Amino acid sequence: MLQVNFRGSTSYGKAFTRAVFAAAAVDVVGISDLANFVRGQPDFVKPMLAYNWFTYVGDPADPEQEADMLARSPISRVDRIRTPLMVVHGANDARVVLAESDQLVEALRVRGTKATRSRPRRT
């Protein structure tokens, strides 16, 4: 049986944590395309991207960096996903838009990998 640990603690121990991640693929952040993620950020976030995101991940305004970001994005690696994947995404997520999860689930389904998702309600 697998239970969600809402507190985020690791009180279950290393053996449990390893078993969970060995048995299931878990999409924690929901970003499927790094460049689209950056482009989709709200205006109030964009000034902060230059000091962290662009430094460590890349700037999609630079074609060379955008190509590198796409090569490292999960959407470009769906062929490597072998286990069933459950994607849970909040409709009101302010960091990652719902389209990111939808894109990944659809790409998995197209290639025949079982992927489930529930459509969240907006509140």
Steps between C-alpha positions, in 0.01 A plus 500: 500500500625850413392803700573864429710661769347849506746630755789431270704340776723200446386332821422178311871430466740449211382148417139614459601803291717288272221242459248768406720653234601160367134394467350815353589787273404824670476831317570741785528837330291458184725682255501319168670763284760720669487781242119518496502501879719811503297674230178429690607659826293796621649844442580554868726190499694570181749753647614238753571239232817678387672438833421134543315323220703644211824427686427137581248386238516735204341796325247405230559837329840362391435240224800289601394490865138433401609196296700374799201554729276301267755217483494480882123534535287201601285547189805408291559186705159333516649204314705423814199475732430131555276487804140621526493864602239679710503877459323705767483871434309772680285717274601812692875428494665842473840360402430242232200536268272202450597481131845371603352188658246458221780509242695225674197276552398535136851423374509185715160388376602555136795266544287242678620546859226489759457840662211609718393840615195647657368836384524736796233754575588866523408666828 
